[in-house]
Amino acid sequence: MAEKIRTKKERIERRKENRDKRPCAHARHIRISPYKVRVVLDTVRGKSVNEALALLDATPKGASEVVSKLIRSATANAEHNAGLSRADLLIAEIFADGGPTLKRMQPVSKGRGYRINKRTSHITVILDAAKEAE
């Protein structure tokens, strides 16, 4: 059985040790449905950063601008914090989770109201250095 961590300081240190060290960026509360964002994310998953940005510039979807900015932010984080080169970066993971839903009402006949769900997204990009072919 694992030993029990007794103090808050020990728990914080344990979390820091187990944290993922890859450069990443998050965009939260984006007012686009996660379903629509995932269509764009599927086109760039696993590609190099330069290739993904070129694909997003040519994609006529509303989410492509947000995803492009997010990839540029993650790239800047990798260059500044980890000292990695932009040419060597791959998109290791990219996903969109659902954020809070804004509930609105649409009036209909006989005094009723239909609910309109305005969905939001939390988008995450995790980059990784490309492995050289051996």
Secondary structure, DSSP 8 states (H G I E B T S, - for coil): ------SHHHHHHHHHHHS--S-EEEEEEESS-HHHHHHHHHHHTTSBHHHHHHHHHT---THHHHHHHHHHHHHHHIIIII---GGGEEEEEEEEEE---EEEEEE-GGG-EEEEEE--EEEEEEEEE-----
